[in-house]
């Protein structure tokens, strides 16, 4: 078993982020933008 960039990235993100969100390109660099966008549309 090897650590891919994805698993490392997922490990650094809050639990709110799902696999599908990560697949859509959300990561630690734009997580806060995603969260604000998500909160605004809720």
DRENDREN-593559 format. One record per atom (N, C-alpha, C, O): residue number from 1; atom name; x, y, z. Coordinates in nm, 2 decimals, decimal comma. Example, Ala and Ser with C-alpha at 12.3 -4.5 7.8 and 13.67 -1.06 7.14 Angstrom:
% DRENDREN-593559
> 1 N 1,32 -0,57 0,78
> 1 CA 1,23 -0,45 0,78
> 1 C 1,32 -0,33 0,78
> 1 O 1,42 -0,33 0,85
> 2 N 1,28 -0,22 0,71
> 2 CA 1,37 -0,11 0,71
> 2 C 1,29 0,00 0,79
> 2 O 1,34 0,11 0,80
//
This chain:
% DRENDREN-593559
> 1 N 0,08 -0,12 0,00
> 1 CA 0,00 0,00 0,00
> 1 C 0,09 0,12 0,00
> 1 O 0,18 0,14 0,08
> 2 N 0,06 0,21 -0,09
> 2 CA 0,14 0,34 -0,10
> 2 C 0,05 0,46 -0,09
> 2 O -0,07 0,45 -0,12
> 3 N 0,11 0,57 -0,04
> 3 CA 0,03 0,69 -0,02
> 3 C 0,03 0,77 -0,15
> 3 O 0,13 0,82 -0,19
> 4 N -0,09 0,78 -0,21
> 4 CA -0,10 0,87 -0,32
> 4 C -0,12 1,01 -0,28
> 4 O -0,15 1,03 -0,16
> 5 N -0,11 1,10 -0,36
> 5 CA -0,13 1,24 -0,33
> 5 C -0,28 1,26 -0,28
> 5 O -0,30 1,34 -0,19
> 6 N -0,37 1,18 -0,34
> 6 CA -0,51 1,19 -0,30
> 6 C -0,53 1,15 -0,15
> 6 O -0,60 1,22 -0,08
> 7 N -0,48 1,04 -0,11
> 7 CA -0,50 0,99 0,03
> 7 C -0,44 1,09 0,13
> 7 O -0,49 1,11 0,23
> 8 N -0,32 1,14 0,09
> 8 CA -0,26 1,24 0,18
> 8 C -0,34 1,36 0,19
> 8 O -0,36 1,42 0,30
> 9 N -0,39 1,41 0,08
> 9 CA -0,48 1,53 0,07
> 9 C -0,60 1,51 0,15
> 9 O -0,65 1,59 0,23
> 10 N -0,67 1,39 0,13
> 10 CA -0,79 1,36 0,20
> 10 C -0,77 1,36 0,35
> 10 O -0,86 1,40 0,43
> 11 N -0,66 1,31 0,39
> 11 CA -0,63 1,30 0,53
> 11 C -0,61 1,44 0,60
> 11 O -0,63 1,45 0,72
> 12 N -0,58 1,54 0,52
> 12 CA -0,56 1,67 0,57
> 12 C -0,69 1,76 0,57
> 12 O -0,69 1,86 0,63
> 13 N -0,80 1,70 0,51
> 13 CA -0,92 1,78 0,50
> 13 C -1,02 1,75 0,61
> 13 O -1,02 1,63 0,66
> 14 N -1,11 1,84 0,64
> 14 CA -1,21 1,82 0,73
> 14 C -1,31 1,71 0,69
> 14 O -1,32 1,68 0,57
> 15 N -1,38 1,64 0,78
> 15 CA -1,47 1,53 0,75
> 15 C -1,58 1,57 0,66
> 15 O -1,64 1,49 0,59
> 16 N -1,62 1,70 0,65
> 16 CA -1,73 1,75 0,57
> 16 C -1,71 1,72 0,42
> 16 O -1,80 1,70 0,35
> 17 N -1,58 1,71 0,39
> 17 CA -1,55 1,69 0,25
> 17 C -1,56 1,54 0,21
> 17 O -1,50 1,45 0,27
> 18 N -1,64 1,51 0,11
> 18 CA -1,67 1,37 0,07
> 18 C -1,57 1,33 -0,05
> 18 O -1,51 1,42 -0,10
> 19 N -1,57 1,21 -0,08
> 19 CA -1,49 1,16 -0,19
> 19 C -1,53 1,23 -0,32
> 19 O -1,44 1,27 -0,40
> 20 N -1,66 1,25 -0,33
> 20 CA -1,71 1,31 -0,46
> 20 C -1,66 1,46 -0,47
> 20 O -1,63 1,51 -0,57
> 21 N -1,66 1,53 -0,35
> 21 CA -1,61 1,66 -0,35
> 21 C -1,46 1,67 -0,39
> 21 O -1,42 1,75 -0,47
> 22 N -1,38 1,57 -0,34
> 22 CA -1,24 1,57 -0,38
> 22 C -1,23 1,54 -0,52
> 22 O -1,14 1,59 -0,59
> 23 N -1,31 1,45 -0,57
> 23 CA -1,31 1,41 -0,71
> 23 C -1,34 1,53 -0,80
> 23 O -1,29 1,54 -0,92
> 24 N -1,42 1,62 -0,75
> 24 CA -1,46 1,74 -0,82
> 24 C -1,35 1,85 -0,81
> 24 O -1,36 1,95 -0,88
> 25 N -1,24 1,82 -0,74
> 25 CA -1,13 1,91 -0,74
> 25 C -1,12 2,00 -0,61
> 25 O -1,03 2,09 -0,61
> 26 N -1,20 1,97 -0,51
> 26 CA -1,18 2,05 -0,39
> 26 C -1,06 2,00 -0,31
> 26 O -1,05 1,87 -0,29
> 27 N -0,98 2,09 -0,26
> 27 CA -0,86 2,05 -0,18
> 27 C -0,83 2,15 -0,08
> 27 O -0,91 2,25 -0,07
> 28 N -0,72 2,14 -0,01
> 28 CA -0,69 2,24 0,10
> 28 C -0,67 2,38 0,05
> 28 O -0,68 2,47 0,12
> 29 N -0,64 2,39 -0,08
> 29 CA -0,61 2,52 -0,14
> 29 C -0,74 2,60 -0,17
> 29 O -0,74 2,73 -0,17
> 30 N -0,85 2,53 -0,19
> 30 CA -0,98 2,60 -0,22
> 30 C -1,10 2,56 -0,13
> 30 O -1,21 2,59 -0,15
> 31 N -1,06 2,48 -0,02
> 31 CA -1,16 2,43 0,07
> 31 C -1,25 2,54 0,13
> 31 O -1,37 2,52 0,14
> 32 N -1,19 2,65 0,17
> 32 CA -1,27 2,75 0,24
> 32 C -1,36 2,82 0,14
> 32 O -1,47 2,86 0,17
> 33 N -1,32 2,83 0,01
> 33 CA -1,41 2,88 -0,09
> 33 C -1,52 2,79 -0,11
> 33 O -1,64 2,83 -0,13
> 34 N -1,49 2,66 -0,12
> 34 CA -1,60 2,56 -0,13
> 34 C -1,70 2,57 -0,02
> 34 O -1,82 2,56 -0,04
> 35 N -1,64 2,58 0,10
> 35 CA -1,73 2,59 0,22
> 35 C -1,82 2,71 0,22
> 35 O -1,94 2,70 0,25
> 36 N -1,76 2,82 0,18
> 36 CA -1,84 2,94 0,17
> 36 C -1,95 2,93 0,07
> 36 O -2,07 2,97 0,09
> 37 N -1,92 2,87 -0,05
> 37 CA -2,01 2,85 -0,16
> 37 C -2,12 2,76 -0,11
> 37 O -2,24 2,78 -0,14
> 38 N -2,08 2,65 -0,04
> 38 CA -2,18 2,55 0,01
> 38 C -2,27 2,62 0,11
> 38 O -2,39 2,59 0,11
> 39 N -2,21 2,70 0,20
> 39 CA -2,29 2,76 0,30
> 39 C -2,39 2,86 0,24
> 39 O -2,50 2,88 0,29
> 40 N -2,35 2,93 0,14
> 40 CA -2,43 3,04 0,08
> 40 C -2,55 2,97 0,00
> 40 O -2,65 3,04 0,00
> 41 N -2,53 2,85 -0,05
> 41 CA -2,64 2,79 -0,12
> 41 C -2,73 2,70 -0,04
> 41 O -2,83 2,65 -0,08
> 42 N -2,69 2,69 0,09
> 42 CA -2,77 2,60 0,18
> 42 C -2,90 2,67 0,22
> 42 O -2,97 2,61 0,30
//
